[in-house]
Amino acid sequence: MRRLGVAIAALCVSAASASADLRITRDHGGEVEKYKAKYRQIAARGERVIIDGICNSACTLVIGIVPHNKICVTPRASLGFHKAYTMVNWPIKKKVIHEAGTRDLLSYYSEPVLDWIERNGGLTPQMKTVKNGPELWAMLHPCPEEW
């Protein structure tokens, strides 16, 4: 009976550490400051991030805040980049580009990411996406099987 208790405790500990991983599957972004805070907490806890789908806009800050050895990409991963903006609703609904916010975003990205952005015409108001393959692997490592 004691062995069963030890086995259950060990299983609970491994399940708790596995559940600490963040799996990004469909994240279209949002408020930059919220993403910065979220990813700083993940980095401070030493958690791993698995990008397993869409990671667009502010979501991409993960690759500049969480250490690269704690991030991997699956074959479904994609990263989408664009200039920073705010939506205004008056007098008509439109995007207002923020150049300072765009510079801030760029300051978080590594050289391979900045190179890809530059090779693809720089940041614009339209989303530019890098998908699974050599260009993405130059930025982040494919997920190992044990993750």
C-alpha positions as CSV (number, residue, x, y, z in Angstrom):
1,M,0.0,0.0,0.0
2,R,2.9,2.4,0.8
3,R,4.4,1.8,-2.6
4,L,1.1,2.7,-4.2
5,G,1.0,6.0,-2.2
6,V,4.6,6.8,-3.3
7,A,3.7,6.0,-7.0
8,I,0.6,8.2,-6.9
9,A,2.6,11.1,-5.3
10,A,5.2,10.8,-8.0
11,L,2.6,10.8,-10.7
12,C,1.0,13.9,-9.2
13,V,4.3,15.7,-9.1
14,S,5.1,14.8,-12.8
15,A,1.6,15.8,-13.9
16,A,1.9,19.1,-12.1
17,S,5.2,19.9,-13.7
18,A,3.9,18.9,-17.2
19,S,0.8,21.0,-16.8
20,A,3.1,24.0,-16.0
21,D,4.1,24.2,-19.7
22,L,2.3,26.8,-21.8
23,R,1.0,25.4,-25.1
24,I,0.1,28.1,-27.6
25,T,-2.4,26.9,-30.2
26,R,-4.5,29.8,-31.3
27,D,-3.3,33.2,-29.9
28,H,-4.1,36.2,-32.1
29,G,-2.5,38.7,-29.6
30,G,-3.8,41.6,-27.6
31,E,-2.5,44.2,-25.2
32,V,1.3,44.2,-25.3
33,E,1.8,45.0,-21.6
34,K,-0.4,42.1,-20.6
35,Y,1.7,39.7,-22.7
36,K,4.9,41.2,-21.3
37,A,3.8,40.5,-17.8
38,K,2.5,37.0,-18.6
39,Y,5.7,36.0,-20.3
40,R,8.0,37.5,-17.6
41,Q,6.1,35.3,-15.1
42,I,6.6,32.2,-17.2
43,A,10.3,33.0,-17.7
44,A,10.7,33.6,-13.9
45,R,9.1,30.2,-13.1
46,G,11.3,28.5,-15.7
47,E,8.4,27.1,-17.5
48,R,8.6,25.8,-21.1
49,V,6.5,27.1,-24.0
50,I,5.4,24.9,-26.8
51,I,4.2,26.9,-29.9
52,D,1.7,24.4,-31.4
53,G,-0.3,26.7,-33.7
54,I,-0.9,30.4,-34.3
55,C,1.1,32.9,-32.3
56,N,0.4,36.3,-33.8
57,S,1.0,39.9,-32.8
58,A,1.7,40.5,-29.1
59,C,1.9,36.7,-28.6
60,T,5.2,36.8,-30.5
61,L,6.8,38.6,-27.5
62,V,7.2,35.2,-26.0
63,I,10.2,34.6,-28.2
64,G,11.9,37.7,-26.8
65,I,11.1,37.2,-23.1
66,V,11.2,33.5,-22.5
67,P,14.7,32.0,-23.0
68,H,15.0,30.2,-26.3
69,N,16.0,26.9,-24.6
70,K,12.6,26.9,-23.0
71,I,10.7,27.4,-26.3
72,C,10.0,25.0,-29.1
73,V,7.8,24.8,-32.2
74,T,5.7,22.0,-33.5
75,P,4.9,21.4,-37.2
76,R,1.6,23.4,-36.7
77,A,3.4,26.5,-35.4
78,S,3.3,29.9,-37.0
79,L,4.4,33.4,-36.0
80,G,2.6,36.5,-37.2
81,F,4.2,40.0,-37.1
82,H,2.8,43.5,-37.8
83,K,3.3,47.0,-36.7
84,A,1.8,48.0,-33.3
85,Y,-1.5,49.8,-33.4
86,T,-4.6,50.8,-31.5
87,M,-8.1,50.5,-32.7
88,V,-10.1,53.7,-32.5
89,N,-13.9,53.7,-32.9
90,W,-14.7,57.3,-33.4
91,P,-15.5,58.9,-35.7
92,I,-15.0,55.7,-37.7
93,K,-13.4,52.4,-36.7
94,K,-9.7,52.3,-37.8
95,K,-6.2,51.2,-36.9
96,V,-3.9,53.9,-35.6
97,I,-0.2,52.8,-36.0
98,H,2.1,53.4,-33.1
99,E,5.7,53.8,-34.3
100,A,7.1,53.9,-30.7
101,G,5.2,50.7,-29.9
102,T,6.5,49.1,-33.1
103,R,10.1,50.0,-32.0
104,D,9.4,48.5,-28.6
105,L,8.2,45.2,-30.1
106,L,11.2,45.0,-32.4
107,S,13.5,45.5,-29.4
108,Y,12.4,42.1,-28.0
109,Y,13.2,40.1,-31.1
110,S,16.5,38.2,-31.7
111,E,18.7,38.7,-34.7
112,P,17.2,35.8,-36.7
113,V,13.7,37.2,-36.2
114,L,14.8,40.7,-37.1
115,D,16.5,39.3,-40.2
116,W,13.4,37.5,-41.3
117,I,11.3,40.6,-40.8
118,E,13.7,42.7,-42.8
119,R,13.9,40.1,-45.6
120,N,10.1,40.2,-45.8
121,G,9.8,44.0,-46.2
122,G,9.9,45.1,-42.6
123,L,6.8,45.4,-40.3
124,T,3.7,46.8,-41.9
125,P,0.1,47.1,-40.7
126,Q,-0.6,43.8,-42.5
127,M,0.3,40.5,-40.8
128,K,3.4,38.7,-42.1
129,T,3.6,35.1,-41.2
130,V,6.4,32.6,-40.9
131,K,5.3,28.9,-40.8
132,N,6.9,25.6,-40.0
133,G,10.1,25.0,-41.9
134,P,13.7,26.3,-42.2
135,E,12.8,29.9,-41.7
136,L,11.0,29.2,-38.4
137,W,13.7,26.8,-37.3
138,A,16.3,29.5,-37.7
139,M,14.3,31.4,-35.0
140,L,13.3,28.6,-32.7
141,H,14.0,24.9,-32.3
142,P,11.6,22.2,-33.2
143,C,10.1,20.5,-30.2
144,P,11.9,17.4,-29.0
145,E,9.9,14.3,-28.6
146,E,10.2,14.3,-24.8
147,W,8.4,17.6,-24.5
